[in-house]
Amino acid sequence: MIDFSLTEEQKKTLELAREFTATEIRPVALEYDRDGTYPEEILKKAKELGLMYTNIPVEYGGSGMDHVTHYIVTEALNYECCAIGQMIGISHLGTGAILLGGTEEQKKRLLGRMTESYRSACFCLTEPGAGSDAGAIQTTAVRKGDRYVINGSKCYITNGKYADLLCLFATIDKSKGTRGICCFAIPRDTPGIQVGRVEDKMGHRALNVSELFFEDVEVGEENLIGEEGQGFKLAMMALDRGRVNVTSVCTGVAQKALDEALRWAKEREQFGEPIGNFQGIHFMLADMNALIMASRAMYLQVAWMLDQGIRCSTEAAAAKCFASDAAMKVTTDAVQIQAGSGYMKGSVVEKLMRDVKLTQIFEGTNQINRIVSGRGLLRERSILF
């Protein structure tokens, strides 16, 4: 029998996350969106409460949650503002490759140091000429004895300006394509790292996104994660987990949009009665809720697969593109239900619609995720039982 009930510990953690978002994020969400504010004080409080490093095992300084619990909490943390919520949860992607490919010594040394701070990590894969084609990266790592010298640039790096730990992908041999890519864990205070342009975005405005430049950045072989040439594989495995994370983020955003639409449908009167009495609104709300239910079921399924050690690249890609498309539809319909009021700056649903557009683009565009999922189906059936 399938049981969707939460344990008492999960209920307590979920309630903590909901209370945190209501008291700390909701009051400033629109202001931080308007000004593009880095949510420093919120991040400090999230760390103090154990809501920041939820995916990292206790022995490395994290909260040690299983994937199901982590993604449930992630939905709650992104309900009031997904930009702030993802600044809290960026370690899930930023440390994914290190958790997957690092040695015990590396995890204790690198993650243990990172979790002492609230500034978290960043995932340095994308470059100006290597977005969807991640295998085309040009950043190089030249080996000199037991050291590597790294030169190149990265763009659109979430938390790039502030992260204490950088998970960087560079090639030791461009002629080898993806087989030449390596993964390095680099502390922020390593000489030669420079922050470039901080992006001014349509949505996700409290989410720091920046360029990073690497000029003769020197690291030891003890900071190589996995073996030479394993970087691309580790990046793709980390993105599997990141795509489930995006699915839970989208579910939280869509739920907020539906709740705002429901409130408006009950309060707004036209033709002498609340607009929620009209059949046209019933249809919209029902479709919105169905998309949210499906999105939530998808992230719970893939989270369970991760906890069971079941390969889930196909399912994670499908979940990410479905949930982000669903959230785009739900937030757009929420604006439609609120009509002119929903379209105006300062409206919650206007912010949600701008925010959620990015989820169709990052961690693999939805076109790329459909390729990943489709190719996966050709290799093997996607079946849970």
ABEGO torsion letter per residue (X at the ends): XBBABBBAAAAAAAAAAAAAAAAAAAAAAAAAAAAGBBBAAAAAAAAAAGAABAABBAAAGBAGBBAAAAAAAAAAAAAABAAAAAAAAAAAAAAAAAAAABBAAAAAAAAAAAAABAAEBBBBABBAABBABAAABABBBBBBEABBBBBEBBBGBBGAAABABBBBBBBABAAAEAAABBBBBBBAABBGBBBBBBBBBABGAABBBBBBBBBGBBBBAAABBEBBGAAAAAAAAAAAAAAAAAAAAAAAAAAAAAAAAAAAAAABBBGGBBAAABAAAAAAAAAAAAAAAAAAAAAAAAAAAAAAGBBAAAAAAAAAAAAAAAAAAAAAAAAAAAEAAAABBGBAAAAAAAAAAAAAABGEBAAAAAAAAAAAAAABBBBAX
